[in-house]
Amino acid sequence: MIEIIRTEQQHVSALKSMLFRVWHQTYAPFLGEQRVDHLTEMWHQPAKLAQETADGACATFVALDGGEVIGHVLAADEGEGHIHLMRLYLDVAYHGQGVGDRLLDAALSAFPNGKCVTLEVYEANLRAVSFYKRRGFVFREKLRDEFASDELYEFRMWRAL
Ligand SMILES: CC(C)(COP(=O)(O)OP(=O)(O)OC[C@H]1O[C@@H](n2cnc3c(N)ncnc32)[C@H](O)[C@@H]1OP(=O)(O)O)[C@@H](O)C(=O)NCCC(=O)NCCS
C-alpha cells in the first residue's frame, strides 16, 4: 500500500536518491546525463531538502511503498495566496496509478487559503504536460530554459485554487 506523508528529516537521504534516479529517468533524454548530474547535485543537496521540512512556507510530502521513498512533492507559498509547485516526482514504476494525483492533492490541500498555483514544466515532458492539463492547469508563458545553452523551452502553467 502506498502512503503519502509529510517529509521528515529521516527521509532526506532516500529522497535525494529518488530525485537523482527520477531526474535521470525524466530529463536525461533531452537534457543529457551530465547536465542532469549537475542540476540534481545543485538543487537536491541534503541540507536543502532538510531545510524544506522545517520551513513553514513549504509543503513537502513523500510517497512511500513499504517504507521506500517512491514519490515526492514540494510546494511553497510565495505570498498573497500564490502557491508555486516546485517539484512533483514519481518513480517510473509507479506512473499511471493515481499516485501523482494523490501527491498533488496533498500539496495543494496544505494551502487552504491559496488563490492560485503555478509551475514550470519542460515542453518536451509530454506526460507531465498532459497530467497538468487534466488537472486544470493552463499555459501562461513559454520560457527559454536559463540553464540550457541549446534551444530548450519550458511552459509556465497556472490554475486557480
Ligand atoms: C508527472 C507525474 C507525477 C504524473 O503522474 P502519473 O501517475 O504518471 O500521471 P497519470 O498517469 O495520472 O497522467 C499522465 C497522463 O499523461 C498521458 N501520457 C502518458 N504518456 C504520454 C505521452 N508520451 N504523451 C502525452 N501524454 C502522455 C497519460 O495518458 C495520462 O493522461 P490521462 O490521465 O488523460 O489518461 C509522473 O508521470 C512523474 O513523476 N513523471 C516524472 C517526473 C516529472 O516529469 N515530473 C514533473 C516535473 S514538472
The ligand as an SDF file (V2000), in Angstrom:
LIG
                    3D

 48 50  0  0  0  0  0  0  0  0999 V2000
    4.0860   13.8620  -13.8140 C   0  0  0  0  0  0  0  0  0  0  0  0
    3.6960   12.6530  -12.9590 C   0  0  0  0  0  0  0  0  0  0  0  0
    3.7640   12.9990  -11.4750 C   0  0  0  0  0  0  0  0  0  0  0  0
    2.2540   12.2690  -13.3050 C   0  0  0  0  0  0  0  0  0  0  0  0
    1.8950   11.1010  -12.5870 O   0  0  0  0  0  0  0  0  0  0  0  0
    1.3220    9.8330  -13.4000 P   0  0  0  0  0  0  0  0  0  0  0  0
    0.8340    8.8420  -12.4560 O   0  0  0  0  0  0  0  0  0  0  0  0
    2.3540    9.4160  -14.3790 O   0  0  0  0  0  0  0  0  0  0  0  0
    0.1160   10.5520  -14.1600 O   0  0  0  0  0  0  0  0  0  0  0  0
   -1.1350    9.9520  -14.8930 P   0  0  0  0  0  0  0  0  0  0  0  0
   -0.8460    8.5920  -15.4510 O   0  0  0  0  0  0  0  0  0  0  0  0
   -2.2920   10.1090  -13.9560 O   0  0  0  0  0  0  0  0  0  0  0  0
   -1.3110   11.0180  -16.0490 O   0  0  0  0  0  0  0  0  0  0  0  0
   -0.3950   11.1150  -17.1050 C   0  0  0  0  0  0  0  0  0  0  0  0
   -1.1530   11.4940  -18.3540 C   0  0  0  0  0  0  0  0  0  0  0  0
   -0.2620   11.6040  -19.4560 O   0  0  0  0  0  0  0  0  0  0  0  0
   -0.6850   10.7630  -20.5150 C   0  0  0  0  0  0  0  0  0  0  0  0
    0.5180   10.3490  -21.1990 N   0  0  0  0  0  0  0  0  0  0  0  0
    1.3370    9.3160  -20.9350 C   0  0  0  0  0  0  0  0  0  0  0  0
    2.3710    9.3020  -21.7760 N   0  0  0  0  0  0  0  0  0  0  0  0
    2.2140   10.3710  -22.6000 C   0  0  0  0  0  0  0  0  0  0  0  0
    2.9420   10.8840  -23.6960 C   0  0  0  0  0  0  0  0  0  0  0  0
    4.0750   10.3280  -24.1050 N   0  0  0  0  0  0  0  0  0  0  0  0
    2.4710   11.9960  -24.2890 N   0  0  0  0  0  0  0  0  0  0  0  0
    1.3400   12.5850  -23.8870 C   0  0  0  0  0  0  0  0  0  0  0  0
    0.5970   12.1440  -22.8490 N   0  0  0  0  0  0  0  0  0  0  0  0
    1.0390   11.0330  -22.2220 C   0  0  0  0  0  0  0  0  0  0  0  0
   -1.4520    9.6510  -19.8260 C   0  0  0  0  0  0  0  0  0  0  0  0
   -2.3510    9.0050  -20.6890 O   0  0  0  0  0  0  0  0  0  0  0  0
   -2.1860   10.4260  -18.7400 C   0  0  0  0  0  0  0  0  0  0  0  0
   -3.2750   11.1400  -19.2850 O   0  0  0  0  0  0  0  0  0  0  0  0
   -4.7860   10.8250  -18.8270 P   0  0  0  0  0  0  0  0  0  0  0  0
   -4.8210   10.9520  -17.3510 O   0  0  0  0  0  0  0  0  0  0  0  0
   -5.5880   11.8770  -19.5060 O   0  0  0  0  0  0  0  0  0  0  0  0
   -5.0350    9.4210  -19.2920 O   0  0  0  0  0  0  0  0  0  0  0  0
    4.6280   11.4340  -13.2450 C   0  0  0  0  0  0  0  0  0  0  0  0
    4.4610   10.9990  -14.5710 O   0  0  0  0  0  0  0  0  0  0  0  0
    6.0930   11.7410  -12.9860 C   0  0  0  0  0  0  0  0  0  0  0  0
    6.5420   11.7980  -11.8720 O   0  0  0  0  0  0  0  0  0  0  0  0
    6.8670   11.8990  -14.0890 N   0  0  0  0  0  0  0  0  0  0  0  0
    8.2940   12.0500  -13.9900 C   0  0  0  0  0  0  0  0  0  0  0  0
    8.6850   13.3300  -13.2860 C   0  0  0  0  0  0  0  0  0  0  0  0
    8.0660   14.5590  -13.8960 C   0  0  0  0  0  0  0  0  0  0  0  0
    8.0280   14.7140  -15.1090 O   0  0  0  0  0  0  0  0  0  0  0  0
    7.5940   15.4460  -13.0190 N   0  0  0  0  0  0  0  0  0  0  0  0
    7.0050   16.6920  -13.4130 C   0  0  0  0  0  0  0  0  0  0  0  0
    8.0440   17.7510  -13.3930 C   0  0  0  0  0  0  0  0  0  0  0  0
    7.3750   19.3260  -13.8360 S   0  0  0  0  0  0  0  0  0  0  0  0
  1  2  1  0
  2  3  1  0
  2  4  1  0
  2 36  1  0
  4  5  1  0
  5  6  1  0
  6  7  2  0
  6  8  1  0
  6  9  1  0
  9 10  1  0
 10 11  2  0
 10 12  1  0
 10 13  1  0
 13 14  1  0
 14 15  1  0
 15 16  1  0
 15 30  1  0
 16 17  1  0
 17 18  1  0
 17 28  1  0
 18 19  1  0
 18 27  1  0
 19 20  2  0
 20 21  1  0
 21 22  1  0
 21 27  2  0
 22 23  1  0
 22 24  2  0
 24 25  1  0
 25 26  2  0
 26 27  1  0
 28 29  1  0
 28 30  1  0
 30 31  1  0
 31 32  1  0
 32 33  2  0
 32 34  1  0
 32 35  1  0
 36 37  1  0
 36 38  1  0
 38 39  2  0
 38 40  1  0
 40 41  1  0
 41 42  1  0
 42 43  1  0
 43 44  2  0
 43 45  1  0
 45 46  1  0
 46 47  1  0
 47 48  1  0
M  END
$$$$
